[in-house]
Amino acid sequence: MNEGDMKEQQFKPYTPKQAMLMLANLDEMIPEKHLVRVVDEMIDRLDIVPLKR
């Protein structure tokens, strides 16, 4: 496959504190000390520049 054949990668924005249609946000729904908060923090720190090549 040639480089010209590849489409540019697009990432959808991830906003966990965004308000939802139910007038609640994920931050309110997840307990303060839940493990998913650690995972979320680690993902935010990932360098995705190499993935965009």
C-alpha distances in whole Angstrom, upper triangle without the diagonal:
4,7,8,7,8,11,14,16,19,22,25,28,30,34,36,40,39,42,41,42,45,46,45,43,41,43,46,45,44,47,47,46,44,41,38,39,38,35,35,36,33,30,32,32,28,26,23,22,19,18,17,15
4,5,5,7,11,13,15,19,22,25,28,31,34,37,40,39,42,41,43,46,47,46,43,42,43,47,46,45,48,48,47,45,42,39,40,39,36,35,36,34,31,32,32,28,26,23,21,19,18,16,14
4,5,6,9,10,13,16,19,23,25,28,31,34,37,36,39,39,41,44,44,44,41,39,41,44,43,42,45,45,45,42,40,37,38,37,34,33,33,31,28,29,29,25,23,20,18,16,15,13,10
4,6,8,10,13,16,20,23,26,28,32,35,37,36,39,39,40,43,44,44,41,40,41,45,44,43,46,46,46,44,42,39,39,39,35,34,35,33,30,30,31,28,25,22,20,18,17,15,13
4,7,10,12,15,19,22,25,28,31,34,37,35,38,37,39,42,43,42,40,38,41,44,43,42,45,46,46,43,41,37,38,38,35,34,35,33,30,30,31,28,25,22,20,19,17,15,14
4,7,9,12,15,18,22,24,28,30,33,32,35,34,36,39,40,39,36,35,37,40,39,38,42,42,42,39,37,34,35,34,31,30,31,29,26,26,27,24,22,18,17,16,14,12,11
4,6,9,12,15,18,21,25,27,30,29,32,31,33,36,36,36,33,32,34,37,37,36,39,40,40,37,35,32,33,33,29,28,29,28,24,25,26,23,21,17,16,16,13,11,11
4,6,10,13,16,19,22,25,28,26,29,29,31,34,35,34,31,30,32,35,35,34,37,37,38,35,33,30,30,30,27,25,26,25,22,22,23,20,18,14,13,13,11,8,9
4,7,10,13,15,19,22,24,24,27,26,28,31,32,31,28,27,28,32,31,30,33,34,34,31,29,26,27,27,23,22,23,22,18,18,20,17,15,11,11,12,9,6,9
4,7,10,12,16,19,21,20,23,23,25,28,28,28,25,24,26,29,28,28,31,31,32,30,28,24,25,25,22,20,21,21,17,17,19,16,15,12,12,14,11,9,11
4,6,9,12,15,18,17,20,20,22,25,25,24,21,20,22,25,25,24,27,27,28,26,24,21,21,21,19,16,18,17,14,14,16,14,13,10,12,13,10,9,13
4,6,10,12,15,14,17,16,19,21,22,21,18,17,19,22,22,22,25,26,27,24,23,20,20,21,18,16,18,18,14,14,17,15,16,13,15,17,14,13,17
4,6,10,12,11,14,15,17,20,20,19,16,15,16,20,20,20,23,23,24,22,22,18,18,19,17,14,15,16,13,12,15,14,15,13,15,18,15,15,18
4,6,9,9,12,13,16,18,18,16,13,12,13,16,16,16,19,19,21,19,18,14,14,16,13,10,12,14,11,10,13,13,15,14,16,19,16,17,20
4,6,5,9,11,14,16,15,13,10,9,10,14,14,14,17,17,19,18,18,14,13,15,14,11,12,15,12,11,14,15,17,16,19,22,20,20,24
4,5,8,10,13,14,14,11,7,6,7,10,11,10,14,14,16,14,15,11,10,13,12,9,11,14,12,11,15,16,19,18,21,24,22,22,26
4,6,9,13,13,12,9,6,6,6,9,10,11,13,13,16,15,16,13,12,15,15,11,13,16,15,13,17,19,21,21,24,26,25,25,29
4,6,10,11,10,9,6,7,9,11,12,13,16,17,20,18,20,16,15,18,18,14,16,19,17,15,19,21,23,22,24,27,25,25,29
4,7,8,6,6,5,8,9,10,11,14,17,18,21,20,21,18,17,21,20,17,19,22,20,19,23,24,26,26,28,31,29,28,32
4,5,5,6,6,8,11,11,11,14,17,19,22,20,22,19,18,22,21,18,21,23,21,21,24,26,28,27,29,32,29,29,33
4,5,7,9,11,14,14,14,17,20,22,25,23,25,22,22,25,24,22,24,27,25,24,28,29,31,30,32,35,32,32,35
4,5,8,11,13,12,11,15,18,20,23,22,24,21,21,25,24,22,25,27,26,25,29,30,32,31,34,37,34,34,38
4,7,10,12,10,11,15,17,19,22,21,24,21,21,24,24,22,24,27,25,25,28,30,32,31,34,37,34,34,38
4,7,8,7,8,11,14,15,19,18,20,18,17,21,21,18,21,24,23,22,26,27,30,29,32,35,32,33,37
4,5,6,7,9,12,13,16,15,17,15,14,18,18,15,17,20,19,18,22,23,26,26,29,31,29,29,33
4,5,5,6,10,11,14,12,14,11,11,14,14,12,14,17,16,16,19,21,24,24,27,29,27,28,31
4,6,6,8,8,11,11,13,11,9,13,14,11,13,16,16,15,18,21,24,24,27,29,28,29,32
4,6,7,9,12,12,15,13,12,16,17,15,16,20,20,19,22,24,27,28,31,33,31,32,36
4,7,9,12,10,13,12,12,15,16,14,17,20,19,19,23,24,28,28,31,33,31,32,36
4,6,8,7,9,8,8,12,13,12,14,17,17,17,20,22,25,26,29,31,29,31,34
4,6,5,9,9,9,12,14,13,15,17,18,19,21,23,27,28,31,33,31,33,37
4,6,9,10,8,10,13,13,13,16,18,17,19,22,26,27,30,32,31,33,36
4,6,9,7,9,12,12,13,15,17,17,19,21,25,26,30,31,30,32,36
4,5,6,8,10,10,12,14,15,16,18,20,24,25,28,30,28,31,34
4,5,5,7,9,10,11,13,15,16,17,21,22,26,27,26,28,31
4,5,5,6,9,10,10,12,14,15,19,20,24,25,23,25,29
4,5,5,6,9,10,11,13,15,18,19,23,24,23,25,29
4,5,5,6,9,10,11,13,17,18,22,23,22,24,27
4,5,5,6,9,10,11,15,16,19,20,19,22,25
4,5,5,6,9,10,14,15,18,20,18,20,24
4,5,5,6,9,13,14,18,19,19,21,24
4,5,5,7,10,12,16,17,16,19,22
4,5,5,9,10,13,15,14,16,19
4,6,8,10,13,15,15,16,19
4,6,9,12,14,14,16,19
4,6,9,10,11,13,15
4,6,7,9,10,12
4,5,5,7,10
4,5,5,7
4,5,6
4,6
4
